[in-house]
């Protein structure tokens, strides 16, 4: 199922400005006749964060967590592109739930992933671990460019 920008922005506004929980936002949307689960609301919140980009406050949050935990845990996730169609890949810092980078990738190979991860690495934040369910990041002798 896909949702329009109006729904994504509504989720972002209700969460960020009205301080609603994901469950409350889900109930509200379902009351408007939108078929959506609370998990989908969380995903739309993530998309909303992508729309606004990495803010100065996000950087402060990341640096604070880096000091508190001795480093950060990165999650890199995306779908394997099919038939030349680009797929959305996202890097999120797990401890702070901060979306750091997102990009549509047409192919997933080592050079493409290194280029995708380069801006995250350039932040200069210490990495404790990088997790992904994609063997393309860690399989066949390839290592994450974040570590």
C-alpha positions, 0 to 999 in steps of 0.5 A: 500500500502507498500513501500520499504526501498529505498522509506522510506530512500529517503523520509528521505534524501530529508526531512532531508538533502535537506529540501524538503517539504512533498508536494515536496517529494510527487511530486518527487515520483509521477514523478518517477511513485510511487503512493503516497499521501502527507499524505503517504509521512508524514507517511514514514517520521515517519517511517524514524525517527523510523529507526534512533531512538531517538537521543540526539538532539531529547532529547534536543528538548523534554526537551526544549518543556517541559520547554516551555509548562510546559510538553508534550503531548503524542500520543500513537497509534496502531492497535488491533492485529488480529489473532496473527499477531503483529501490530506496536504501536508508541508513539509520542510527539505531540508538537514537532512531535517527534517519541519516541518509536515504537514496534511491539506488538503481543497482546494489554493488560494492562501488555503489554502496561505498558511494552511498555510505560515504556521506555517513562516514564523513560525519566522523562519528565512531561506529560500534556496529553496522547491521543489515539484513542484506548480504550485499553489505557484508557477504562475499568479502565486502565490508560496510564502509562505515566500520 
